Amino acid sequence: MTSTPPTACILIIGDEILSGRTQDTNIRYLAERLGALGIRLKEARVIPDVAEVIIATVNDMRRRHTYVFTTGGIGPTHDDITTDCIAAAFGRKVVRHPKVVAAMQAYFGDRANEARLRMANIPDGPDVALIDNRLSIAPGYRIENVFVLAGVPSIAQAMFEALEPTLTKGDPVYSQSVDAEIGEGDIADALTAIQNAHPAVAIGSYPYGRSGKICTSIVARSTDRTEIAFVIDEVAAAMRIHHAEPVFGPAP
């Protein structure tokens, strides 16, 4: 644990995400896991397969946050340029890891062509550590505070599970929700007053529709479960004033 919560940024790299062809699910998974570890996710960006954009963004984010997690662009094809860009961001050359090459040759046999062996490329330096991949043979890696993961969600998750024990944790962030058939505008003033009275709790308001009815979900997030309980009770009371029956989510 640390008194100053560690922070993180997620960089989703890939034209296929920006085009809408592929739907990203890595942000949600990583956000949930980081929150459970007490690591504050401050930013999540989707950027293209453009070298200068990747290099500039990685350099900016690694200086601003405790951790940076990238996903995508470490496969065998021509547009998988993440490793080249990470190396350039750190002023390193790219080398081919001999142990990974040996493992890939043993795994693929005659199919271990040059394209596949590119997945054994990593930035040079004794501080670069491989991240285990239990689902396929090609690893991710860590360089300083940047963790480079695969874009395929199941593989990205396996890599995160492997690296998770190495992360410095903060106090976990808890949350609870309360929903009702009520418009945001009906309780907006009450929410402002409740937020001002409980600055240690982040209160989010999320409207949605259900069976033709306007509903609102209020979510309270904090490291203090007692404060969350106070906030949820006060929000529920505000809902009841407008004759809306609150429905409570699980207590943290």
TITISE-149178 format. One line per field, with one value per residue: residue number from 1; residue in one letter; x, y negated, z of N, C-alpha, C in turn. Coordinates in steps of 0.1 Angstrom, whole numbers, plus 2048, in hexadecimal, padded with zeros to 3 digits. Layout:
BEGIN
num	(NUM;...)
residu	(a;...)
nc1	(X;...)
nc2	(Y;...)
nc3	(Z;...)
cac1	(X;...)
cac2	(Y;...)
cac3	(Z;...)
cc1	(X;...)
cc2	(Y;...)
cc3	(Z;...)
# end
This chain:
BEGIN
num	(1;2;3;4;5;6;7;8;9;10;11;12;13;14;15;16;17;18;19;20;21;22;23;24;25;26;27;28;29;30;31;32;33;34;35;36;37;38;39;40;41;42;43;44;45;46;47;48;49;50;51;52;53;54;55;56;57;58;59;60;61;62;63;64;65;66;67;68;69;70;71;72;73;74;75;76;77;78;79;80;81;82;83;84;85;86;87;88;89;90;91;92;93;94;95;96;97;98;99;100;101;102;103;104;105;106;107;108;109;110;111;112;113;114;115;116;117;118;119;120;121;122;123;124;125;126;127;128;129;130;131;132;133;134;135;136;137;138;139;140;141;142;143;144;145;146;147;148;149;150;151;152;153;154;155;156;157;158;159;160;161;162;163;164;165;166;167;168;169;170;171;172;173;174;175;176;177;178;179;180;181;182;183;184;185;186;187;188;189;190;191;192;193;194;195;196;197;198;199;200;201;202;203;204;205;206;207;208;209;210;211;212;213;214;215;216;217;218;219;220;221;222;223;224;225;226;227;228;229;230;231;232;233;234;235;236;237;238;239;240;241;242;243;244;245;246;247;248;249;250;251;252)
residu	(m;t;s;t;p;p;t;a;c;i;l;i;i;g;d;e;i;l;s;g;r;t;q;d;t;n;i;r;y;l;a;e;r;l;g;a;l;g;i;r;l;k;e;a;r;v;i;p;d;v;a;e;v;i;i;a;t;v;n;d;m;r;r;r;h;t;y;v;f;t;t;g;g;i;g;p;t;h;d;d;i;t;t;d;c;i;a;a;a;f;g;r;k;v;v;r;h;p;k;v;v;a;a;m;q;a;y;f;g;d;r;a;n;e;a;r;l;r;m;a;n;i;p;d;g;p;d;v;a;l;i;d;n;r;l;s;i;a;p;g;y;r;i;e;n;v;f;v;l;a;g;v;p;s;i;a;q;a;m;f;e;a;l;e;p;t;l;t;k;g;d;p;v;y;s;q;s;v;d;a;e;i;g;e;g;d;i;a;d;a;l;t;a;i;q;n;a;h;p;a;v;a;i;g;s;y;p;y;g;r;s;g;k;i;c;t;s;i;v;a;r;s;t;d;r;t;e;i;a;f;v;i;d;e;v;a;a;a;m;r;i;h;h;a;e;p;v;f;g;p;a;p)
nc1	(808;803;806;801;7ED;7F4;7F4;7E5;7E6;7D5;7DD;7CF;7D8;7D3;7C7;7B0;79F;799;78B;774;770;779;76F;779;782;794;799;784;788;7A3;79F;78D;79D;7B4;7A7;79F;7B8;7BF;7CB;7CA;7B9;7BF;7BE;7B3;7BB;7B5;7C9;7D8;7E8;801;822;82E;81A;816;82F;832;81B;820;837;82E;81A;827;837;825;815;814;813;811;7FD;7FD;7EA;7E9;7F8;80F;811;817;815;818;80F;812;822;828;83D;855;84F;84E;868;875;86A;877;891;89F;8AD;89F;89E;8A0;893;8A4;89B;87F;87E;888;873;85E;866;866;84B;83D;84C;853;843;84C;851;860;84E;83F;854;85A;84B;85B;86A;877;87C;89E;8B2;8BB;8A7;88F;874;865;842;82E;81B;802;7F0;7F8;817;826;834;82B;83A;84C;859;86A;851;83D;827;823;80B;7F8;7DF;7C9;7AD;7AB;7C6;7D2;7C7;7D1;7EC;7EB;7E3;7FB;80D;803;80A;822;81C;81A;803;7E6;7CE;7B0;795;773;751;72E;70D;6ED;6CE;6B1;690;691;698;6B8;6B9;6A6;6B3;6CA;6D2;6D2;6E6;6FD;6FF;703;71B;72C;72C;739;756;769;75F;758;73E;729;712;6FB;6E6;6CC;6B6;699;682;673;673;683;6A1;6B9;6DA;6EE;70F;726;747;764;781;778;762;74E;747;73D;725;717;713;703;6EC;6E3;6DE;6CA;6B6;6B1;6A7;68F;680;676;664;66F;679;696;6AE;6C6;6E8;701;711;732)
nc2	(80C;7E8;7C6;7B2;7B6;7CC;7C4;7C9;7CE;7D9;7E4;7EA;7F9;7F7;7F7;805;803;7E8;7E6;7F2;80C;820;827;81A;82A;82A;813;812;82A;825;80E;816;829;819;806;817;81D;805;7F3;7D5;7CF;7B7;7AF;7BA;7C2;7C5;7CC;7C7;7DE;7D0;7C6;7AE;7A4;7B8;7B9;79E;79D;7B2;7A9;792;79B;7AD;79D;790;7A1;7BC;7D6;7E3;7F4;805;812;828;82A;83A;851;867;85A;841;829;829;817;80F;817;80E;7F3;7EF;7F4;7DF;7CA;7CC;7C9;7DF;7FC;817;838;85C;874;88F;8A5;8A4;8A7;8C2;8CF;8CA;8D6;8F1;8F4;8ED;8FA;903;8EF;8D8;8BC;89E;889;892;894;87A;873;878;863;848;829;820;825;82A;826;82D;842;861;869;882;898;8AC;8B7;8B6;8B8;8A1;886;869;84A;837;816;801;7ED;7F5;80B;823;832;84C;848;858;860;877;87F;868;866;87D;876;85F;86B;879;865;856;85B;84C;832;812;80D;7FA;7EC;7FF;7F6;7F3;7F9;7F0;7F3;7E1;7E3;7D4;7CD;7B1;790;780;765;761;767;759;742;74C;75F;74F;742;759;762;74D;74F;766;769;77D;790;79B;793;79F;799;7AA;7AB;7BF;7D3;7E8;7FF;7EB;7D8;7BC;7BF;7BD;7C4;7C2;7C1;7C7;7C2;7CA;7CD;7D1;7E4;7DF;7C4;7C6;7D4;7C1;7AE;7BC;7C1;7A7;79F;7B1;7A8;78F;797;7A3;78D;784;797;7AE;7CF;7DC;7F2;807;80E;828;827;81A)
nc3	(800;7FB;806;7F4;7DA;7BF;79C;77B;758;73B;71B;6FD;6E0;6BE;69E;697;6AC;6AD;695;69A;693;6A4;6C5;6E3;701;714;724;737;746;750;75E;772;780;788;798;7AD;7B8;7C3;7B3;7A2;785;76E;754;734;714;6F1;6D6;6B5;69E;699;698;6A2;6B2;6C5;6D2;6DC;6ED;700;70C;718;729;73A;74A;759;768;780;775;754;73E;720;705;6E9;6C8;6C9;6BA;69D;685;66A;673;68E;6A2;6BC;6CD;6C0;6C3;6DF;6E6;6D8;6E6;6FE;6F7;6EF;6DE;6CB;6D4;6CF;6E3;6F0;6FF;6FB;6DF;6DD;6EB;6DA;6C3;6CB;6D0;6B8;6A5;683;67B;686;67B;66E;672;689;69B;6A0;6B5;6CA;6CE;6E2;6F5;6FA;717;73A;74C;741;744;73E;73A;744;730;731;71F;704;6F2;6EE;701;715;720;739;73C;74F;75C;74B;73D;725;714;703;6E9;6E6;6FA;70D;70E;717;730;73C;73D;74D;765;76B;76F;784;7A0;7A2;7A4;7B5;7CF;7D8;7EF;7ED;7D7;7DE;7D5;7D2;7C6;7C1;7B4;7A2;796;78A;77F;778;77C;790;7A8;7A8;7B6;7D0;7CE;7C9;7E2;7F3;7E8;7EF;80A;80E;806;802;7F4;7D3;7BF;7A6;78C;778;75E;74F;73A;740;738;72C;740;751;761;77C;785;7A2;7AB;7C5;7CD;7DF;7F6;80F;81E;831;82D;813;819;828;814;801;80F;813;7F9;7F2;803;7F8;7DF;7E8;7F0;7D9;7D4;7C9;7C8;7D6;7C9;7D5;7CE;7D3;7F3;7FA)
cac1	(800;80B;7FE;7FE;7E8;7FA;7EB;7E8;7E0;7D4;7DE;7CA;7DF;7CE;7BD;7A4;796;794;782;767;770;77B;76B;783;77D;79F;798;77B;78F;7AE;79A;788;7A8;7BC;7A0;7A0;7C5;7C1;7D2;7C0;7B9;7BC;7BC;7B3;7BB;7B6;7D2;7DA;7F5;80A;82E;831;810;819;83B;82F;811;826;840;826;812;830;83C;81A;80E;81C;813;80B;7FA;7FA;7E5;7E9;803;81B;810;821;812;820;80A;815;82D;829;84B;85E;84C;852;877;878;866;881;89E;8A5;8AC;896;8A5;898;896;8A7;892;872;880;889;866;855;86A;861;83D;839;853;856;83B;852;856;865;843;83D;860;85A;845;865;871;874;886;8AA;8B5;8BA;89B;883;870;85A;836;82A;80F;7FE;7E7;800;825;82C;832;82B;846;84C;865;867;843;834;824;81F;802;7F1;7D2;7BE;7A9;7AE;7D4;7D5;7C3;7DB;7F9;7E9;7E4;809;815;7FC;811;82D;817;818;7F5;7E1;7C1;7A6;789;767;746;720;703;6DF;6C6;6A3;689;692;6A1;6C4;6B5;69E;6BB;6D7;6D6;6D6;6F3;707;700;709;729;733;72D;741;760;772;757;755;730;726;704;6FA;6D8;6C9;6A8;696;674;66C;674;690;6A7;6C7;6E3;6F8;71A;72F;754;76D;788;772;755;744;743;734;718;710;70F;6F9;6E0;6DE;6D9;6BE;6AC;6AE;69E;682;679;66F;65B;676;67E;6A4;6B3;6D4;6F2;708;71A;740)
cac2	(800;7DC;7BB;7AB;7C0;7CD;7C1;7D1;7CB;7E4;7E0;7F4;7F6;7FF;7F1;80D;7FE;7DB;7E7;7F9;81A;829;821;81C;82E;82A;808;815;834;81F;804;81D;82F;80E;801;821;81C;7F8;7EB;7CC;7CD;7A9;7AD;7C5;7BD;7CE;7C5;7CF;7E5;7C6;7C6;7A2;7A2;7C2;7B5;792;7A0;7BB;7A1;789;7A2;7B4;793;78A;7AB;7C7;7E1;7E2;801;805;81F;828;827;843;85D;86B;854;835;81D;82B;80F;80A;819;804;7E5;7EE;7F3;7D2;7C1;7CD;7C7;7EC;804;823;845;868;87B;89C;8AF;8A4;8AE;8D0;8D4;8C9;8E1;8FD;8F4;8EC;903;8FE;8E3;8CC;8B4;891;881;896;891;86B;872;87A;856;83F;81F;824;820;834;823;832;84F;868;86C;88F;89A;8BA;8BB;8B8;8B8;893;87F;85B;846;82A;80E;7F6;7ED;7F7;819;825;83E;850;842;862;85F;882;87F;85C;869;886;86E;857;874;87C;859;84F;85B;843;824;80C;80B;7EF;7F0;802;7ED;7FA;7F2;7F6;7EB;7E1;7DF;7D1;7C7;7A3;788;77A;757;760;768;753;739;754;765;745;741;765;762;743;754;773;767;789;79A;797;796;79E;79B;7B0;7AD;7CA;7D6;7F6;801;7DE;7CF;7B6;7C3;7B8;7CC;7BA;7CA;7C1;7C9;7C5;7D7;7D2;7EA;7D8;7B8;7CA;7D8;7B4;7A7;7C3;7BF;799;79E;7B8;79F;784;79D;7A5;780;783;7A3;7B8;7D9;7DF;800;807;818;82F;81F;81E)
cac3	(800;7FB;80A;7E8;7D1;7B2;791;76F;74B;731;70D;6F4;6D4;6B3;694;697;6B7;6A9;689;69E;68E;6B0;6D1;6EE;70E;71E;72D;742;74E;757;767;77E;787;78E;7A3;7B8;7BD;7C8;7A9;79C;777;76B;746;72A;706;6E5;6CC;6A9;69B;693;6A0;6AA;6BC;6D0;6D9;6E4;6F8;70A;713;720;734;744;753;761;76F;786;76C;747;738;712;6FF;6DB;6C0;6CB;6B2;693;678;666;67A;69C;6A4;6C9;6D3;6BA;6C8;6ED;6E6;6D4;6F1;709;6F1;6EF;6D2;6CC;6D3;6CF;6F0;6EC;705;6F4;6D2;6E0;6EF;6CF;6BA;6D1;6D0;6AB;69C;676;679;68D;671;672;678;697;6A4;6A3;6C2;6D4;6CF;6ED;6F6;700;725;745;754;73A;749;737;741;740;728;732;714;6F8;6F5;6ED;70D;716;728;740;73B;759;761;73F;73B;718;713;6F7;6E7;6E8;708;715;711;71F;73E;741;73F;759;771;76D;774;78F;7AC;7A2;7A5;7C2;7D0;7E1;7F6;7E3;7D5;7DF;7CF;7D3;7BE;7C4;7A8;7A4;78B;78D;777;77E;780;79C;7B4;7A5;7C1;7DB;7CB;7CC;7F1;7F8;7E4;7F7;818;80F;7FB;800;7EB;7C5;7BC;798;789;76B;75A;746;738;742;735;729;74B;753;76E;77F;78E;7A9;7B0;7CE;7CD;7E9;7FD;81C;81D;83A;826;809;81F;82B;807;7FB;817;811;7EB;7F2;809;7EE;7D6;7EE;7F1;7CC;7D3;7C1;7D2;7D3;7C9;7D9;7CA;7DE;7FC;7F8)
cc1	(809;801;7F9;7F9;7EF;7F0;7EF;7E1;7E0;7D5;7DA;7D0;7D9;7C4;7B0;79A;790;78A;775;766;771;777;774;77C;788;79E;78F;782;79A;7A9;795;793;7B1;7B4;7A0;7AD;7C8;7CA;7C8;7C2;7B5;7B9;7BB;7B2;7BC;7BE;7D4;7E7;7FE;816;82F;826;812;824;838;825;818;82F;839;820;81C;836;831;813;818;81E;80C;809;7F6;7F4;7E5;7F6;810;81A;81A;81F;819;81B;80B;823;830;837;855;85C;850;861;87B;875;871;88F;8A6;8A5;8A3;89F;89C;89C;898;89F;884;873;880;87B;85D;859;866;852;838;840;856;84E;840;859;85B;85A;840;848;861;853;84E;86D;86D;87E;892;8AB;8B3;8AD;88E;880;864;84E;830;81C;80B;7F5;7ED;80E;82C;829;82F;838;844;85A;862;859;839;833;81D;818;7FC;7E4;7C6;7BA;7AD;7BD;7D8;7D2;7CD;7E8;7F7;7E9;7F2;810;80F;804;81D;829;816;809;7F2;7D5;7B7;79A;77D;75C;739;717;6F5;6D8;6B8;69D;687;69B;6AD;6C0;6AE;6A7;6C9;6DB;6DA;6E3;6FF;709;707;718;731;735;736;74C;769;76B;755;747;72D;717;702;6EC;6D7;6BA;6A5;687;66C;66D;682;695;6B5;6CE;6ED;702;723;73C;75D;776;782;764;74A;73E;73A;726;710;70A;703;6EC;6DA;6D8;6CB;6B3;6A8;6A5;690;67A;671;667;661;67C;68C;6A6;6C2;6DD;6F9;711;728;745)
cc2	(7F3;7D1;7B3;7B6;7C0;7CA;7C9;7CB;7D7;7DE;7EC;7F0;7FE;7F8;7F8;809;7F1;7DC;7ED;807;824;821;824;820;82D;81E;80C;81F;82D;815;80B;823;824;808;80A;821;80E;7EF;7E2;7CA;7BF;7A6;7BA;7BF;7C8;7C6;7CD;7D6;7DB;7C4;7BA;79F;7AC;7BD;7A9;795;7A8;7B2;797;790;7A8;7AA;78D;794;7B6;7D2;7DE;7F1;7FF;812;81D;825;82F;850;85F;863;846;829;81F;824;80A;80C;810;7F6;7E4;7ED;7E5;7C8;7C0;7CB;7D4;7F2;810;82F;851;871;889;8A7;8AF;8AA;8BD;8D6;8D4;8D4;8EE;8FF;8F5;8F6;8FD;8F1;8D6;8C3;8A6;888;885;893;882;869;874;86D;84E;834;824;81E;82A;832;827;840;854;869;879;88F;8A8;8C0;8BD;8B5;8AB;88B;870;857;839;823;802;7F7;7EF;806;81B;833;840;849;84B;863;86A;883;873;85F;873;87F;866;85F;877;871;853;850;851;834;81F;808;7FF;7F5;7F3;7F8;7F6;7F2;7F8;7ED;7EB;7DB;7DC;7CC;7B8;79C;782;76C;756;761;761;74A;741;75B;75B;743;74D;766;759;747;760;772;773;793;794;79C;794;7A1;79F;7B3;7B9;7CC;7E5;7F7;7F4;7D4;7C9;7BA;7BD;7C1;7C2;7C4;7C2;7C9;7C2;7D0;7D9;7D7;7E4;7CC;7BB;7CD;7CB;7AE;7AF;7C1;7B1;798;7A5;7AF;794;78A;79F;798;77E;78F;7AD;7C2;7DD;7EE;800;812;81E;825;823;825)
cc3	(800;7FF;7FE;7DE;7C4;7A7;785;763;742;723;704;6E6;6C9;6AA;694;6A1;6B2;69D;68D;69A;69A;6BC;6DC;6FA;719;728;739;74B;756;761;774;786;78E;79A;7AF;7BF;7C4;7C0;7A2;78D;774;75D;73E;71C;6FC;6DA;6C0;6A8;693;69D;6A9;6B4;6C8;6D8;6E2;6F0;703;712;71D;72C;73E;74E;75C;76A;775;77C;75F;742;729;70E;6F0;6D4;6C2;6C4;6A7;686;676;66F;68A;69F;6B2;6CF;6CD;6C0;6D7;6EE;6E2;6DF;6FC;704;6F1;6E1;6D5;6CA;6D3;6DA;6ED;6F2;6FF;6E6;6D4;6E3;6E3;6C4;6BE;6CF;6C1;6A1;68F;673;680;683;676;678;686;6A0;6A7;6B1;6CD;6D6;6DB;6ED;6FD;70E;72F;74D;74D;73F;741;740;73B;739;728;727;707;6FB;6F5;6FA;70B;71D;72F;73E;744;75E;756;73D;72E;716;705;6F5;6E9;6F6;711;718;719;72D;744;745;74C;766;775;773;781;79C;7AD;7A4;7B3;7C4;7D9;7E8;7EC;7E3;7D5;7D8;7D2;7CB;7C4;7B8;7AB;797;78D;783;77E;784;78D;7A9;7B2;7B1;7CD;7DA;7CE;7DB;7F7;7F5;7ED;805;81A;804;7F9;7F8;7DE;7C2;7AD;796;77A;767;750;744;73A;741;734;735;74C;761;770;788;795;7AE;7B9;7CF;7D8;7EF;80B;81A;826;833;81A;80E;822;81E;801;802;815;803;7EB;7F9;800;7E3;7DB;7EF;7E4;7C9;7C9;7CB;7CD;7D3;7CB;7D2;7D5;7E6;7FA;804)
# end
